[in-house]
Amino acid sequence: MPDPLLQEAVEIAGDRWVLLTLGALTDGPRRFGDLVTDLGGIAPNILIDRLRRMERQGLLAATLYSQRPRRFVYDLTESGRELAALLPSLVAWAARRSGAATPPPPDELQWL
């Protein structure tokens, strides 16, 4: 039986769009349209679903900036920043696995 904490971590972060969204938000708050553009290839309905799920899980906060139509700006919470801090390790692992010479330092990573 899998470790319950590992299972919980996979349920939260085991989706590629969640990880890519975390990466997109590491540079600061983003609007929905910016995320659609930055993530390239994600259907708007999928992004809406992931953003809502990430908000429920406490990874990001959605702040209303327009009532009509309702529009939000999204930013990482402390929990989201903690999880996003693991992304450079994943990138380094992927670089080693793919045979890349040397992964870039974390402050030079481009997420999208």
N, CA, C and O atoms as CSV, one atom per row, in Angstrom:
chain,resi,resn,atom,element,x,y,z
A,1,MET,N,N,0.848,-1.185,0.000
A,1,MET,CA,C,0.000,0.000,0.000
A,1,MET,C,C,0.894,1.248,0.000
A,1,MET,O,O,1.837,1.328,0.787
A,2,PRO,N,N,0.603,2.230,-0.883
A,2,PRO,CA,C,1.429,3.433,-0.938
A,2,PRO,C,C,1.346,4.250,0.348
A,2,PRO,O,O,0.343,4.223,1.060
A,3,ASP,N,N,2.410,4.964,0.620
A,3,ASP,CA,C,2.456,5.859,1.766
A,3,ASP,C,C,1.330,6.889,1.615
A,3,ASP,O,O,1.212,7.507,0.557
A,4,PRO,N,N,0.511,7.086,2.636
A,4,PRO,CA,C,-0.612,8.023,2.516
A,4,PRO,C,C,-0.173,9.460,2.217
A,4,PRO,O,O,-0.869,10.179,1.500
A,5,LEU,N,N,0.961,9.880,2.752
A,5,LEU,CA,C,1.418,11.247,2.482
A,5,LEU,C,C,1.906,11.382,1.044
A,5,LEU,O,O,1.691,12.416,0.411
A,6,LEU,N,N,2.559,10.347,0.525
A,6,LEU,CA,C,2.962,10.377,-0.880
A,6,LEU,C,C,1.726,10.393,-1.771
A,6,LEU,O,O,1.673,11.115,-2.766
A,7,GLN,N,N,0.744,9.595,-1.405
A,7,GLN,CA,C,-0.507,9.569,-2.168
A,7,GLN,C,C,-1.175,10.947,-2.164
A,7,GLN,O,O,-1.685,11.395,-3.190
A,8,GLU,N,N,-1.169,11.606,-1.022
A,8,GLU,CA,C,-1.751,12.953,-0.940
A,8,GLU,C,C,-0.968,13.931,-1.816
A,8,GLU,O,O,-1.568,14.751,-2.512
A,9,ALA,N,N,0.363,13.854,-1.791
A,9,ALA,CA,C,1.193,14.737,-2.609
A,9,ALA,C,C,0.916,14.523,-4.092
A,9,ALA,O,O,0.854,15.488,-4.855
A,10,VAL,N,N,0.750,13.280,-4.505
A,10,VAL,CA,C,0.465,12.982,-5.907
A,10,VAL,C,C,-0.908,13.510,-6.299
A,10,VAL,O,O,-1.084,14.023,-7.404
A,11,GLU,N,N,-1.882,13.387,-5.399
A,11,GLU,CA,C,-3.218,13.909,-5.690
A,11,GLU,C,C,-3.194,15.430,-5.874
A,11,GLU,O,O,-3.963,15.970,-6.670
A,12,ILE,N,N,-2.328,16.110,-5.152
A,12,ILE,CA,C,-2.252,17.566,-5.243
A,12,ILE,C,C,-1.418,17.997,-6.444
A,12,ILE,O,O,-1.839,18.861,-7.213
A,13,ALA,N,N,-0.240,17.402,-6.611
A,13,ALA,CA,C,0.728,17.909,-7.591
A,13,ALA,C,C,0.976,16.959,-8.754
A,13,ALA,O,O,1.880,17.202,-9.554
A,14,GLY,N,N,0.214,15.904,-8.870
A,14,GLY,CA,C,0.497,14.890,-9.874
A,14,GLY,C,C,-0.054,15.179,-11.257
A,14,GLY,O,O,-0.132,14.272,-12.087
A,15,ASP,N,N,-0.430,16.393,-11.521
A,15,ASP,CA,C,-1.006,16.773,-12.809
A,15,ASP,C,C,-0.055,17.746,-13.492
A,15,ASP,O,O,0.422,18.689,-12.861
A,16,ARG,N,N,0.223,17.528,-14.767
A,16,ARG,CA,C,1.194,18.399,-15.454
A,16,ARG,C,C,0.761,19.848,-15.464
A,16,ARG,O,O,1.596,20.748,-15.363
A,17,TRP,N,N,-0.543,20.086,-15.585
A,17,TRP,CA,C,-0.990,21.475,-15.633
A,17,TRP,C,C,-0.826,22.163,-14.295
A,17,TRP,O,O,-0.595,23.371,-14.247
A,18,VAL,N,N,-0.939,21.423,-13.214
A,18,VAL,CA,C,-0.707,22.004,-11.888
A,18,VAL,C,C,0.747,22.443,-11.778
A,18,VAL,O,O,1.027,23.563,-11.351
A,19,LEU,N,N,1.666,21.574,-12.159
A,19,LEU,CA,C,3.088,21.914,-12.064
A,19,LEU,C,C,3.448,23.075,-12.983
A,19,LEU,O,O,4.182,23.977,-12.581
A,20,LEU,N,N,2.942,23.060,-14.204
A,20,LEU,CA,C,3.233,24.147,-15.136
A,20,LEU,C,C,2.610,25.465,-14.670
A,20,LEU,O,O,3.202,26.528,-14.854
A,21,THR,N,N,1.433,25.402,-14.076
A,21,THR,CA,C,0.791,26.602,-13.545
A,21,THR,C,C,1.591,27.159,-12.375
A,21,THR,O,O,1.773,28.371,-12.265
A,22,LEU,N,N,2.064,26.282,-11.506
A,22,LEU,CA,C,2.929,26.726,-10.416
A,22,LEU,C,C,4.151,27.454,-10.973
A,22,LEU,O,O,4.531,28.519,-10.485
A,23,GLY,N,N,4.757,26.866,-11.999
A,23,GLY,CA,C,5.914,27.494,-12.621
A,23,GLY,C,C,5.583,28.857,-13.203
A,23,GLY,O,O,6.371,29.796,-13.084
A,24,ALA,N,N,4.419,28.969,-13.831
A,24,ALA,CA,C,4.011,30.242,-14.439
A,24,ALA,C,C,3.772,31.318,-13.383
A,24,ALA,O,O,3.953,32.506,-13.649
A,25,LEU,N,N,3.368,30.900,-12.194
A,25,LEU,CA,C,3.061,31.867,-11.137
A,25,LEU,C,C,4.261,32.203,-10.260
A,25,LEU,O,O,4.146,33.036,-9.361
A,26,THR,N,N,5.408,31.575,-10.501
A,26,THR,CA,C,6.572,31.856,-9.656
A,26,THR,C,C,7.084,33.281,-9.819
A,26,THR,O,O,7.730,33.813,-8.916
A,27,ASP,N,N,6.801,33.906,-10.965
A,27,ASP,CA,C,7.252,35.278,-11.179
A,27,ASP,C,C,6.265,36.310,-10.663
A,27,ASP,O,O,6.500,37.511,-10.795
A,28,GLY,N,N,5.173,35.862,-10.083
A,28,GLY,CA,C,4.204,36.802,-9.528
A,28,GLY,C,C,2.812,36.568,-10.067
A,28,GLY,O,O,2.591,35.657,-10.865
A,29,PRO,N,N,1.867,37.395,-9.626
A,29,PRO,CA,C,0.454,37.230,-9.993
A,29,PRO,C,C,0.240,37.286,-11.502
A,29,PRO,O,O,0.931,38.005,-12.223
A,30,ARG,N,N,-0.736,36.507,-11.953
A,30,ARG,CA,C,-1.072,36.446,-13.382
A,30,ARG,C,C,-2.582,36.443,-13.526
A,30,ARG,O,O,-3.304,35.930,-12.672
A,31,ARG,N,N,-3.049,37.031,-14.631
A,31,ARG,CA,C,-4.466,36.980,-14.978
A,31,ARG,C,C,-4.730,35.718,-15.798
A,31,ARG,O,O,-3.811,35.106,-16.342
A,32,PHE,N,N,-5.991,35.351,-15.871
A,32,PHE,CA,C,-6.376,34.131,-16.573
A,32,PHE,C,C,-5.871,34.113,-18.013
A,32,PHE,O,O,-5.282,33.124,-18.450
A,33,GLY,N,N,-6.093,35.188,-18.747
A,33,GLY,CA,C,-5.671,35.248,-20.142
A,33,GLY,C,C,-4.163,35.082,-20.295
A,33,GLY,O,O,-3.689,34.459,-21.245
A,34,ASP,N,N,-3.416,35.649,-19.348
A,34,ASP,CA,C,-1.955,35.494,-19.377
A,34,ASP,C,C,-1.571,34.031,-19.179
A,34,ASP,O,O,-0.664,33.525,-19.840
A,35,LEU,N,N,-2.262,33.360,-18.269
A,35,LEU,CA,C,-1.961,31.944,-18.023
A,35,LEU,C,C,-2.299,31.083,-19.241
A,35,LEU,O,O,-1.543,30.176,-19.587
A,36,VAL,N,N,-3.425,31.363,-19.886
A,36,VAL,CA,C,-3.790,30.613,-21.093
A,36,VAL,C,C,-2.685,30.755,-22.136
A,36,VAL,O,O,-2.264,29.771,-22.744
A,37,THR,N,N,-2.221,31.983,-22.336
A,37,THR,CA,C,-1.163,32.232,-23.312
A,37,THR,C,C,0.141,31.572,-22.892
A,37,THR,O,O,0.787,30.897,-23.693
A,38,ASP,N,N,0.526,31.764,-21.642
A,38,ASP,CA,C,1.805,31.246,-21.155
A,38,ASP,C,C,1.863,29.721,-21.146
A,38,ASP,O,O,2.906,29.133,-21.433
A,39,LEU,N,N,0.751,29.091,-20.820
A,39,LEU,CA,C,0.759,27.632,-20.722
A,39,LEU,C,C,0.649,26.972,-22.087
A,39,LEU,O,O,0.997,25.799,-22.225
A,40,GLY,N,N,0.185,27.676,-23.079
A,40,GLY,CA,C,0.133,27.159,-24.440
A,40,GLY,C,C,-0.364,25.729,-24.553
A,40,GLY,O,O,0.312,24.794,-24.122
A,41,GLY,N,N,-1.508,25.565,-25.115
A,41,GLY,CA,C,-2.042,24.231,-25.336
A,41,GLY,C,C,-3.078,23.776,-24.321
A,41,GLY,O,O,-3.697,22.727,-24.498
A,42,ILE,N,N,-3.273,24.539,-23.276
A,42,ILE,CA,C,-4.288,24.152,-22.298
A,42,ILE,C,C,-5.629,24.762,-22.723
A,42,ILE,O,O,-5.714,25.941,-23.067
A,43,ALA,N,N,-6.655,23.938,-22.691
A,43,ALA,CA,C,-8.002,24.429,-22.992
A,43,ALA,C,C,-8.466,25.294,-21.817
A,43,ALA,O,O,-8.202,24.960,-20.662
A,44,PRO,N,N,-9.150,26.397,-22.103
A,44,PRO,CA,C,-9.598,27.274,-21.013
A,44,PRO,C,C,-10.410,26.554,-19.941
A,44,PRO,O,O,-10.259,26.852,-18.757
A,45,ASN,N,N,-11.266,25.613,-20.332
A,45,ASN,CA,C,-12.069,24.906,-19.318
A,45,ASN,C,C,-11.188,24.040,-18.412
A,45,ASN,O,O,-11.492,23.879,-17.230
A,46,ILE,N,N,-10.112,23.487,-18.948
A,46,ILE,CA,C,-9.183,22.696,-18.125
A,46,ILE,C,C,-8.446,23.613,-17.164
A,46,ILE,O,O,-8.280,23.283,-15.990
A,47,LEU,N,N,-8.001,24.771,-17.659
A,47,LEU,CA,C,-7.296,25.710,-16.787
A,47,LEU,C,C,-8.214,26.191,-15.669
A,47,LEU,O,O,-7.791,26.277,-14.517
A,48,ILE,N,N,-9.452,26.503,-15.994
A,48,ILE,CA,C,-10.402,26.917,-14.954
A,48,ILE,C,C,-10.525,25.834,-13.889
A,48,ILE,O,O,-10.507,26.129,-12.694
A,49,ASP,N,N,-10.650,24.595,-14.316
A,49,ASP,CA,C,-10.761,23.475,-13.376
A,49,ASP,C,C,-9.523,23.381,-12.487
A,49,ASP,O,O,-9.640,23.226,-11.271
A,50,ARG,N,N,-8.338,23.476,-13.092
A,50,ARG,CA,C,-7.099,23.356,-12.314
A,50,ARG,C,C,-6.942,24.519,-11.352
A,50,ARG,O,O,-6.532,24.322,-10.208
A,51,LEU,N,N,-7.262,25.737,-11.799
A,51,LEU,CA,C,-7.151,26.897,-10.923
A,51,LEU,C,C,-8.096,26.772,-9.730
A,51,LEU,O,O,-7.712,27.072,-8.600
A,52,ARG,N,N,-9.312,26.338,-9.972
A,52,ARG,CA,C,-10.270,26.159,-8.867
A,52,ARG,C,C,-9.788,25.092,-7.889
A,52,ARG,O,O,-9.871,25.256,-6.672
A,53,ARG,N,N,-9.282,23.993,-8.451
A,53,ARG,CA,C,-8.776,22.912,-7.598
A,53,ARG,C,C,-7.583,23.394,-6.771
A,53,ARG,O,O,-7.496,23.120,-5.574
A,54,MET,N,N,-6.662,24.114,-7.422
A,54,MET,CA,C,-5.483,24.604,-6.713
A,54,MET,C,C,-5.869,25.610,-5.623
A,54,MET,O,O,-5.228,25.671,-4.574
A,55,GLU,N,N,-6.906,26.389,-5.873
A,55,GLU,CA,C,-7.384,27.313,-4.851
A,55,GLU,C,C,-7.980,26.550,-3.667
A,55,GLU,O,O,-7.700,26.877,-2.514
A,56,ARG,N,N,-8.794,25.540,-3.948
A,56,ARG,CA,C,-9.365,24.714,-2.871
A,56,ARG,C,C,-8.272,24.040,-2.053
A,56,ARG,O,O,-8.414,23.874,-0.842
A,57,GLN,N,N,-7.182,23.652,-2.710
A,57,GLN,CA,C,-6.087,22.962,-2.028
A,57,GLN,C,C,-5.140,23.925,-1.314
A,57,GLN,O,O,-4.201,23.501,-0.640
A,58,GLY,N,N,-5.395,25.213,-1.466
A,58,GLY,CA,C,-4.580,26.205,-0.767
A,58,GLY,C,C,-3.266,26.533,-1.449
A,58,GLY,O,O,-2.369,27.097,-0.821
A,59,LEU,N,N,-3.134,26.187,-2.738
A,59,LEU,CA,C,-1.892,26.465,-3.460
A,59,LEU,C,C,-1.862,27.858,-4.053
A,59,LEU,O,O,-0.787,28.427,-4.247
A,60,LEU,N,N,-3.028,28.415,-4.344
A,60,LEU,CA,C,-3.082,29.758,-4.904
A,60,LEU,C,C,-4.293,30.496,-4.378
A,60,LEU,O,O,-5.246,29.909,-3.865
A,61,ALA,N,N,-4.216,31.811,-4.526
A,61,ALA,CA,C,-5.329,32.676,-4.141
A,61,ALA,C,C,-5.822,33.389,-5.388
A,61,ALA,O,O,-5.030,33.856,-6.207
A,62,ALA,N,N,-7.124,33.466,-5.520
A,62,ALA,CA,C,-7.752,34.186,-6.628
A,62,ALA,C,C,-8.340,35.469,-6.064
A,62,ALA,O,O,-9.176,35.438,-5.161
A,63,THR,N,N,-7.899,36.595,-6.605
A,63,THR,CA,C,-8.378,37.900,-6.147
A,63,THR,C,C,-9.201,38.536,-7.258
A,63,THR,O,O,-8.721,38.726,-8.376
A,64,LEU,N,N,-10.434,38.859,-6.935
A,64,LEU,CA,C,-11.343,39.476,-7.898
A,64,LEU,C,C,-10.857,40.895,-8.216
A,64,LEU,O,O,-10.615,41.691,-7.309
A,65,TYR,N,N,-10.717,41.202,-9.505
A,65,TYR,CA,C,-10.327,42.558,-9.887
A,65,TYR,C,C,-11.362,43.215,-10.793
A,65,TYR,O,O,-11.228,44.398,-11.106
A,66,SER,N,N,-12.394,42.481,-11.227
A,66,SER,CA,C,-13.463,43.056,-12.039
A,66,SER,C,C,-14.756,42.314,-11.731
A,66,SER,O,O,-14.793,41.084,-11.741
A,67,GLN,N,N,-15.818,43.071,-11.455
A,67,GLN,CA,C,-17.114,42.460,-11.144
A,67,GLN,C,C,-17.868,42.024,-12.397
A,67,GLN,O,O,-18.488,40.960,-12.409
A,68,ARG,N,N,-17.818,42.833,-13.443
A,68,ARG,CA,C,-18.565,42.532,-14.658
A,68,ARG,C,C,-17.680,42.709,-15.866
A,68,ARG,O,O,-17.360,43.845,-16.218
A,69,PRO,N,N,-17.280,41.668,-16.501
A,69,PRO,CA,C,-17.423,40.280,-16.073
A,69,PRO,C,C,-16.483,39.984,-14.911
A,69,PRO,O,O,-15.496,40.683,-14.685
A,70,ARG,N,N,-16.822,38.927,-14.183
A,70,ARG,CA,C,-15.995,38.539,-13.038
A,70,ARG,C,C,-14.636,38.064,-13.552
A,70,ARG,O,O,-14.549,37.113,-14.329
A,71,ARG,N,N,-13.586,38.739,-13.108
A,71,ARG,CA,C,-12.223,38.386,-13.511
A,71,ARG,C,C,-11.331,38.374,-12.286
A,71,ARG,O,O,-11.507,39.144,-11.342
A,72,PHE,N,N,-10.361,37.462,-12.338
A,72,PHE,CA,C,-9.491,37.254,-11.193
A,72,PHE,C,C,-8.032,37.372,-11.590
A,72,PHE,O,O,-7.658,37.184,-12.748
A,73,VAL,N,N,-7.227,37.688,-10.600
A,73,VAL,CA,C,-5.785,37.588,-10.732
A,73,VAL,C,C,-5.365,36.479,-9.756
A,73,VAL,O,O,-5.880,36.395,-8.640
A,74,TYR,N,N,-4.438,35.644,-10.185
A,74,TYR,CA,C,-4.038,34.470,-9.412
A,74,TYR,C,C,-2.614,34.632,-8.911
A,74,TYR,O,O,-1.742,35.114,-9.634
A,75,ASP,N,N,-2.384,34.225,-7.665
A,75,ASP,CA,C,-1.060,34.303,-7.063
A,75,ASP,C,C,-0.860,33.099,-6.148
A,75,ASP,O,O,-1.817,32.543,-5.608
A,76,LEU,N,N,0.389,32.713,-5.988
A,76,LEU,CA,C,0.698,31.582,-5.124
A,76,LEU,C,C,0.532,31.961,-3.661
A,76,LEU,O,O,0.836,33.082,-3.254
A,77,THR,N,N,0.049,31.016,-2.887
A,77,THR,CA,C,0.022,31.156,-1.432
A,77,THR,C,C,1.367,30.661,-0.908
A,77,THR,O,O,2.219,30.221,-1.680
A,78,GLU,N,N,1.547,30.735,0.382
A,78,GLU,CA,C,2.779,30.211,0.983
A,78,GLU,C,C,2.938,28.728,0.660
A,78,GLU,O,O,4.037,28.274,0.340
A,79,SER,N,N,1.848,27.978,0.744
A,79,SER,CA,C,1.888,26.552,0.413
A,79,SER,C,C,2.260,26.332,-1.057
A,79,SER,O,O,3.023,25.424,-1.385
A,80,GLY,N,N,1.712,27.171,-1.929
A,80,GLY,CA,C,2.046,27.075,-3.349
A,80,GLY,C,C,3.503,27.399,-3.616
A,80,GLY,O,O,4.140,26.765,-4.458
A,81,ARG,N,N,4.042,28.398,-2.893
A,81,ARG,CA,C,5.459,28.735,-3.053
A,81,ARG,C,C,6.353,27.599,-2.553
A,81,ARG,O,O,7.405,27.327,-3.131
A,82,GLU,N,N,5.926,26.940,-1.476
A,82,GLU,CA,C,6.687,25.785,-0.975
A,82,GLU,C,C,6.756,24.693,-2.035
A,82,GLU,O,O,7.823,24.131,-2.284
A,83,LEU,N,N,5.625,24.393,-2.657
A,83,LEU,CA,C,5.598,23.360,-3.689
A,83,LEU,C,C,6.382,23.809,-4.919
A,83,LEU,O,O,7.115,23.014,-5.506
A,84,ALA,N,N,6.238,25.068,-5.313
A,84,ALA,CA,C,6.967,25.584,-6.477
A,84,ALA,C,C,8.478,25.547,-6.250
A,84,ALA,O,O,9.244,25.451,-7.209
A,85,ALA,N,N,8.909,25.621,-5.004
A,85,ALA,CA,C,10.338,25.561,-4.694
A,85,ALA,C,C,10.945,24.211,-5.069
A,85,ALA,O,O,12.164,24.099,-5.201
A,86,LEU,N,N,10.114,23.193,-5.240
A,86,LEU,CA,C,10.596,21.866,-5.628
A,86,LEU,C,C,10.801,21.742,-7.136
A,86,LEU,O,O,11.458,20.804,-7.586
A,87,LEU,N,N,10.261,22.655,-7.915
A,87,LEU,CA,C,10.341,22.566,-9.374
A,87,LEU,C,C,11.772,22.542,-9.907
A,87,LEU,O,O,12.044,21.772,-10.827
A,88,PRO,N,N,12.707,23.348,-9.376
A,88,PRO,CA,C,14.074,23.260,-9.886
A,88,PRO,C,C,14.684,21.864,-9.731
A,88,PRO,O,O,15.476,21.439,-10.572
A,89,SER,N,N,14.325,21.160,-8.678
A,89,SER,CA,C,14.828,19.791,-8.498
A,89,SER,C,C,14.258,18.864,-9.571
A,89,SER,O,O,14.966,17.996,-10.081
A,90,LEU,N,N,12.995,19.043,-9.911
A,90,LEU,CA,C,12.391,18.240,-10.974
A,90,LEU,C,C,13.046,18.538,-12.318
A,90,LEU,O,O,13.290,17.630,-13.113
A,91,VAL,N,N,13.331,19.822,-12.568
A,91,VAL,CA,C,13.978,20.210,-13.815
A,91,VAL,C,C,15.385,19.614,-13.886
A,91,VAL,O,O,15.792,19.107,-14.931
A,92,ALA,N,N,16.117,19.674,-12.790
A,92,ALA,CA,C,17.472,19.103,-12.757
A,92,ALA,C,C,17.419,17.595,-12.986
A,92,ALA,O,O,18.250,17.050,-13.712
A,93,TRP,N,N,16.465,16.930,-12.384
A,93,TRP,CA,C,16.302,15.486,-12.583
A,93,TRP,C,C,16.015,15.183,-14.054
A,93,TRP,O,O,16.605,14.268,-14.630
A,94,ALA,N,N,15.107,15.955,-14.658
A,94,ALA,CA,C,14.764,15.743,-16.070
A,94,ALA,C,C,15.978,16.002,-16.964
A,94,ALA,O,O,16.189,15.299,-17.952
A,95,ALA,N,N,16.771,17.011,-16.612
A,95,ALA,CA,C,17.966,17.320,-17.405
A,95,ALA,C,C,18.970,16.164,-17.332
A,95,ALA,O,O,19.538,15.768,-18.350
A,96,ARG,N,N,19.181,15.634,-16.144
A,96,ARG,CA,C,20.105,14.491,-15.994
A,96,ARG,C,C,19.582,13.288,-16.759
A,96,ARG,O,O,20.345,12.591,-17.428
A,97,ARG,N,N,18.321,13.050,-16.664
A,97,ARG,CA,C,17.701,11.893,-17.321
A,97,ARG,C,C,17.779,11.988,-18.842
A,97,ARG,O,O,17.950,10.981,-19.529
A,98,SER,N,N,17.652,13.214,-19.362
A,98,SER,CA,C,17.677,13.384,-20.809
A,98,SER,C,C,19.090,13.516,-21.356
A,98,SER,O,O,19.284,13.586,-22.570
A,99,GLY,N,N,20.071,13.550,-20.474
A,99,GLY,CA,C,21.450,13.655,-20.912
A,99,GLY,C,C,21.895,15.080,-21.155
A,99,GLY,O,O,22.943,15.301,-21.762
A,100,ALA,N,N,21.135,16.041,-20.703
A,100,ALA,CA,C,21.531,17.441,-20.853
A,100,ALA,C,C,22.824,17.670,-20.082
A,100,ALA,O,O,23.032,17.090,-19.016
A,101,ALA,N,N,23.670,18.500,-20.614
A,101,ALA,CA,C,24.982,18.736,-20.016
A,101,ALA,C,C,24.849,19.148,-18.548
A,101,ALA,O,O,25.232,18.395,-17.652
A,102,THR,N,N,24.325,20.303,-18.312
A,102,THR,CA,C,24.149,20.802,-16.958
A,102,THR,C,C,22.865,21.606,-16.913
A,102,THR,O,O,22.666,22.505,-17.731
A,103,PRO,N,N,22.000,21.295,-15.974
A,103,PRO,CA,C,20.780,22.102,-15.882
A,103,PRO,C,C,21.127,23.526,-15.471
A,103,PRO,O,O,22.103,23.744,-14.754
A,104,PRO,N,N,20.332,24.500,-15.921
A,104,PRO,CA,C,20.603,25.881,-15.526
A,104,PRO,C,C,20.364,26.062,-14.040
A,104,PRO,O,O,19.584,25.324,-13.440
A,105,PRO,N,N,21.036,27.049,-13.438
A,105,PRO,CA,C,20.771,27.330,-12.023
A,105,PRO,C,C,19.308,27.703,-11.834
A,105,PRO,O,O,18.686,28.234,-12.754
A,106,PRO,N,N,18.749,27.435,-10.662
A,106,PRO,CA,C,17.317,27.692,-10.430
A,106,PRO,C,C,16.873,29.113,-10.769
A,106,PRO,O,O,15.752,29.302,-11.242
A,107,ASP,N,N,17.720,30.115,-10.542
A,107,ASP,CA,C,17.295,31.481,-10.815
A,107,ASP,C,C,17.289,31.800,-12.309
A,107,ASP,O,O,16.827,32.870,-12.707
A,108,GLU,N,N,17.792,30.897,-13.135
A,108,GLU,CA,C,17.790,31.115,-14.590
A,108,GLU,C,C,16.795,30.222,-15.316
A,108,GLU,O,O,16.735,30.243,-16.546
A,109,LEU,N,N,16.024,29.449,-14.591
A,109,LEU,CA,C,15.065,28.555,-15.224
A,109,LEU,C,C,13.945,29.344,-15.871
A,109,LEU,O,O,13.439,30.312,-15.302
A,110,GLN,N,N,13.569,28.930,-17.046
A,110,GLN,CA,C,12.400,29.490,-17.721
A,110,GLN,C,C,11.347,28.397,-17.713
A,110,GLN,O,O,11.547,27.325,-18.285
A,111,TRP,N,N,10.223,28.673,-17.060
A,111,TRP,CA,C,9.218,27.646,-16.859
A,111,TRP,C,C,8.398,27.405,-18.100
A,111,TRP,O,O,7.902,26.298,-18.306
A,112,LEU,N,N,8.245,28.402,-18.923
A,112,LEU,CA,C,7.347,28.232,-20.063
A,112,LEU,C,C,8.058,28.602,-21.324
A,112,LEU,O,O,7.474,28.528,-22.406
